[in-house]
Amino acid sequence: MTMTDAPENIHDIKFSARNVDVFYGDTHAIKSVDVDIPDKTVTAFIGPSGCGKSTFLRCLNRMNDTIDSCRVTGDIRLDGTDIYTKQIDPVQLRARVGMVFQKPNPFPKSIFDNVAYGPKIHGLVGNRSETQEVVEKSLRRAALWDEVKDRLHEPGTGLSGGQQQRLCIARAIATSPEVLLMDEPCSALDPIATAQIEELIDELRSRLAVVIVTHSMQQAARVSQRTAFFHMGELVEQGATDQIFTRPQDPRTESYITGRIG
């Protein structure tokens, strides 16, 4: 299967969002967004800088809760459950919906402890051998094990930029999330490291839903099966990636794809 092949289970919806608005104080940042995010699929959010794609991404694991002035309205469901109800613990939600940020941000701890941190605080490991097993498995899945297996107790901050980002991916997947959110994960990386992360994204989608915000249309075309185009806080168009890039329905999408806006 190539990266752009659509998986057969495209209709297994992991996240559904309806009529979502986001406000920062008086600023209306996201306007009435409806989107479905299928399981075991890479969904790319594209659009010009400041169009709301990262803001919307952060709604999916309630990261916007950490911003005092931010208010989210509408309906966002993970496997049919409203993630904004009082019964949902945001910390537990973030174990299920992992996140990788634009700049690699390893903790000031050893490589081992970076990966072990999440499973420990969520009570997913009971002893040292279980912890070692999870750390090795996560580093292998992040295609980093062979490079770091002899230096697990050295600081994660001593790795190269591309290795640090793969360490952050290993840390995010160590809690066995069902969804991985990636906010421009390659923008600080060189082309070789970017290619390694893209290969990793393609491998990870066999197990979970991946949502990637990217400023690179080439990257969206390479790694995603679904694409959603944001413009000025609105979700203009969404669909199969090849359809969005070759037969966009909205003139604003076509203008962005062809480079006339952005």
Sequence and secondary structure as in RCSB ss.txt:
>XXXX:A:sequence
MTMTDAPENIHDIKFSARNVDVFYGDTHAIKSVDVDIPDKTVTAFIGPSGCGKSTFLRCLNRMNDTIDSCRVTGD
IRLDGTDIYTKQIDPVQLRARVGMVFQKPNPFPKSIFDNVAYGPKIHGLVGNRSETQEVVEKSLRRAALWDEVKD
RLHEPGTGLSGGQQQRLCIARAIATSPEVLLMDEPCSALDPIATAQIEELIDELRSRLAVVIVTHSMQQAARVSQ
RTAFFHMGELVEQGATDQIFTRPQDPRTESYITGRIG
>XXXX:A:secstr
  TTS  TTTT EEEEEEEEEEEETTEEEEEEEEEEEETTSEEEEE STTSSHHHHHHHTTTGGGGSTTEEEEEE
EEETTEETTSTTS HHHHHHHEEEE SS    SSBHHHHHHHHHHHTT   SHHHHHHHHHHHHHHTT HHHHTT
 TTSBGGGS HHHHHHHHHHHHHTT  SEEEEESTTTTS HHHHHHHHHHHHHHTTTSEEEEE S HHHHHHH S
EEEEEETTEEEEEEEHHHHHHS SSHHHHHHHTTS  
